[in-house]
Amino acid sequence: MPNPITQAPFGQLANGDAITQFTLSNANGLVAKIIDFGGIITELHAPDRDGRLADVVLGFDTLAPYEGDHPYFGALIGRYGNRIANARFTLDGREYVLPANDGDKHLHGGPGGFHKRKWQASVAGDSLQLVYRSVDGEEGYPGNLDVTVSYLLNDENELVLRFHAVTDQPTPVNLTQHSYFNLAGEGDILNHQLTIDADTFVGIDAASIPLGTLSPVTGTPFDFRTPRPIGERVGQPDKQLRHGRGYDHNFVLNKPNGKEMTRAAHVVDPGSGRVLELFTEEPGLQFYSGNFLDGSLSGKGRSYGHRSGFCLEPQHFPDSPNRPRFPNVILRPGQVYETESRFRLSVQEA
């Protein structure tokens, strides 16, 4: 039997559009709440080793803060996740200029990216389907891009995301999900034990733009091939950590067979026993340690202080439209963009 999806009003946008919150649940008591504005995951409740539920994602109680300025809490990101240098790229001999919304860089699809759009929502069995047409010229990108994202919470305790897109003109596409996790449900995430299956990462300059080469993790604070606390080395005098103000880097996932689904990351909160695993078909993973959270935002009874959440963003590499040696991100007419990621929650016994 499919797990039923319920819905309830979640307020109105400034333009009067009504927003709906959809609640997905499974047979084991997990609950995910998602709104049709930005495809935002507003809540994700998971049990600890004693069966106590806690909301393990950062976010807000009401719609207005999501419509305002926030660090992409829980949102779908597009057309292009991560940064594009100088807010421009050249495709098939033509230069395209994008909005610069992170200094002189273009970040996460621009100020009017997918995180700020109302999606057309429908329920298909036990999946929530969100559909959006990004029109030709939106945020500077060429072509009409038709996007479908589905969310499914299965009885294996996986929140499954499937992305599908087609275009009528060549355009860069790099879609991802930008939830901030805190498996303890409160406090900081420095004691969370992180594993990332990556031998190399993309080094960045002081503006967080790729240097163009892949750096080995061996002997650096970026070696998470065995479990290490997030906070253990984040303050070390390392140039890459200084450039990101902590971890804010794309890890190149070990994928011997290309696009197959592999486990990219594994996170454990020792206190609660909650475990989060990310499985993805994407070649990269942006790990972000909540460096710019400063306590100025709050919601759901919590203040979001420094490093009170972390992000695991499955993706292609930053600035790929300007880096022909990076994996291809150009979608052309007749091609189909499809990718899947799974966030699996479980418990580690004491």
Buried (B, 14 or more C-beta within 10 A) or exposed (E): EEBEBEBEEBBEBEEEEEBBBBBBBBEBEBBBBBBBBBBBBBBBBBBBBEEEEBBBBBBBEEBEBBBEEBBBBBBBBBBBBBBBBBBBBEBEEEEBEBBBBBEEBBBBBBBEBBBBBBBEBEBEEBBBBBBBEBEBEBBBBBBBBBBBBBBBBBEEBBBBBBBBBBBBBBBBBBBBBBBBBBBBBEBBBBBBBBBBBBBBBBBBEEEBBBEEEBBEBEEBBBBBBEEBBBBEBBEEEBEBBEBBEBBBBBBBBBBEEEBEBBBBBBBBBBBBBBBBBBBBBBBBBBBBBBBEBEEEBBBBEBEBBBBBBBBBBBBBBBBBBBBEEBBEBBBEEEEEBEBBBBBBBBBBEE
